[in-house]
Amino acid sequence: EPGDAIRCFDKQYEHKGRCCNRCQPGEKLVSECNVTGDSVCAPCESGHYQPSWTRESDCAPHHVCDENTGLIVKTQGNTTHNTVCQCRAGMHCSDTSCQTCVENQPCQHGFGFVAAKAVARISSPCEPCAEGTFSNVSSKTEPCHPWTSCEEKGLVVKVKGTNTSDVICESNRRSSLSVLIPITAAVITCLVGICIYCLARTGRGCRYLTPAPVQVGAGKPEENLEPMEQGEVFPVQETLLAHQPVAQEDGKESRISEQEKQ
C-alpha cells in the first residue's frame, strides 16, 4: 500500500521503492536495479578491494608500502582485502597509524628483542629479560636467550645466571671435591690442635699410657719397686725350716741350707 515502508533483506538496499541487490565483496556497483532488471556489479580493478557487500560504485585502493618510509609488504592485497604493511627489521612505527617507521634503538644488555612487539609495530620492541633468560649484547634483533640447563648436560650449577650472563656449570666430581677438601682440612686442623694440646700438657705427646710389667730377678732385690708408704705391711709366706713353718716376708729370698733341704 502507498505510504508503507519497504523492508529489504540484509544484502539488499531500497532504491525508488524497490529492493535492489548489493554487490558482493570484491565487486563494485555499476548500475542500480530498475523495473526491467536487477543491480549490475563488476569486479574491483587491480590495486583495489571491496571487503563487504556494498552499493558503492568504487572500490578502495590498496595501501602502498613505501620503502622510503621504512615500510614493506607483509600481506599482499586482493579484491577483498587490503594490503598490510609493516616496518622492516630494525624499525618500528612512529605512531599508531604506522604511516612511517623509525629506527629501533639497540636493546641494551639485559634487554631482548621481542618479535611480537615488532609485529604490533607500535613501540620499541625491547623488553627486560625475564628470570631464566639473559642478553649480553646490544642488538636491534637479538632476543633474550634461556640459561643453559646444567642438569641436561649432567653437570651442576657453579655460578647462577643473571639477566646479562649465562649460568656457569661444572662437573659433579669437582663440586664434591670442593666440599670434601674443606671438611678434610677442618678434621686435620682439629687433630693437630689436639696433639699440640697433649704435648703442652704432658710433654710426651699423645699416647696411651699402660703399666709396665714388673719383672723380679732371681736372687736380686727389686729395683723398680715404689718406696713403701709408712704403715704398709708386706704379705708373708711360710717356709719350712727343719720341718717347721717359718714366716718369710714376701720378696725376701728363702735361704735354706742344703742340709736342711735334705
Secondary structure, 3 states (H helix, E strand, C coil): CCCCCCCCCCCEEEECCEEEECECCCEEEEECCECCECCEEEECCCCEECCCCECCCCCEECCCCCHHHCEEEEECCCCCCCCEEEECCCEEECCCCCCCEEECCCECCCEEECHHHHHHCCCCCEEECCCCEECCCCECCCCCEECCCCHHHCCEEEECCCCCCCCEEECHHHHHHHHHHHHHHHHHHHHHHHHHHHHHHHCCCCCCCCCCCCCCCCCCCCCCCCCCCCCCCCCEEEEEECCEEEEEECCCCCCCCHHHHC
